[in-house]
Amino acid sequence: MTTPTTHGTPANTTGPAPVLIRLGDVLARTGIPQSTLYARMKAVTFPLCVKLSARSVAWVAAEIDAWIDARMAERPAPLAA
């Protein structure tokens, strides 16, 4: 079930609120440098951040985890011994 917000876009009210993580946590989880993270965001090859205020952003933890899972799925299969 969705309800409209004050900005006219629907808000999800059926599940738990998404967990947001800050830049330091994103860098620690992914292991990529900050400059690479922002370059990948610009190229739309990394999840985009959510603006919290004029000088504060965060990322949806589930989107970061999905991005990491996708990178792991791209690995070649291990060689049989």
C-alpha positions, -999 to +999 in steps of 0.1 A: +000+000+000+013+034-008+003+068+003+012+101-013+038+123+002+037+161+003+057+161-029+033+140-049+054+109-051+042+077-034+058+066-002+061+029+006+043+021+038+042-017+035+076-027+047+104-016+070+122+016+062+154+012+042+187+013+061+208+042+050+246+041+054+271+070+052+302+074+029+327+058+053+306+026+056+302+025+018+339+028+013+346+002+039+321-023+024+332-019-012+369-013-008+370+012-036+384+047-032+361+077-029+371+092-062+362+059-080+329+057-062+319+092-074+332+084-109+311+052-110+280+072-097+285+097-125+287+068-150+256+053-133+275+021-127+272+024-089+241+030-068+232+067-065+232+084-031+202+098-013+204+135-004+196+139+033+202+177+036+222+204+018+255+188+029+247+153+038+241+121+017+237+084+024+232+052+004+206+025+007+224-004+023+205-030+003+215-013-030+252-014-020+249-051-009+232-059-043+261-041-061+287-061-042+267-094-049+267-085-086+305-080-086+309-113-069+287-130-094+310-117-122+340-136-109+351-166-130+344-200-116+373-215-097+395-240-115+390-277-106+419-292-088 
